[in-house]
Amino acid sequence: MYKNLLLLTTIFIFLANLNAQVNPSQLIDEAISEAKKQKKYVFVNYKVASCDLSKKLANQMSNPLYDSSYIVVDIVLPKEKAATYFTNTNKETSQEGIVNGFPFWYILDDDGNFIEMSYDANGNNIGYPNTKKKIKQFIKIVRKTSKLSENKLDIIANSFQLRNNEQLLSGN
C-alpha cells in the first residue's frame, strides 16, 4: 500500500510539473504498447541530465542484457525542477554531480500495471545501486521482473560492483 501511494504521488508530481517537448505519458504508453507486442516489462527511469548517478544508470540500462526483458523509457527532468522533488539529504546524495532522489525508476508490466519501484521496504531509494545492499535489492527486483538467468544476473551485479570500485579508486 505504501509503495502504491508513493508511486502514484511521485508520478503525479513528475507528470504535472514537466514542461518537456515530448509528453512522458505518451512515451510510457508507447513503451507499454511495445512491451505488449514483445512480452516484456517497461522500465521507466526518471533521471536528471546533470546527475552522475542518473547517467550511470542510463548507461547500465543500455546493456544488451536488459533487452530480453525490458523496454526502457528514460524521462529527463530539468535539474532546477528535480532538485525540489526530494528534500532528504545525506552524505551520499549531497555530493556534487548528484541530485537528491535520482535516478528514480519503476517497472510496469505489459498492461501498464505497477510491478516494482526503486524504493526498498524502508522507503529508501535504490536509484543507482552503488552499495552492496542496493545492488542486492536491484538484482532481486530484476530477478522478479526479467527472463535473465542467474549467470546473467551475476554479470549485472558484478558490473555494478566493478563500476562502483572504479569510482572509489578514481576518487570520484
Buried (B, 14 or more C-beta within 10 A) or exposed (E): EEBEEBBEEBBEEBBEEBEEEEEBEEBBBBBBBBBBEBEBBBBBBBBBBBBBBBBBBBEBBEEEBBEEBBBBBBBBBBBEBBBEBBEEEEEEBEEEEBBBBBBBBBBBBBEBEBBBBBBBEEEBBBBBBBEEEBBEBBBBBBEEBBEBEEEBBEEBBEBBBEBBEEEEEEEE
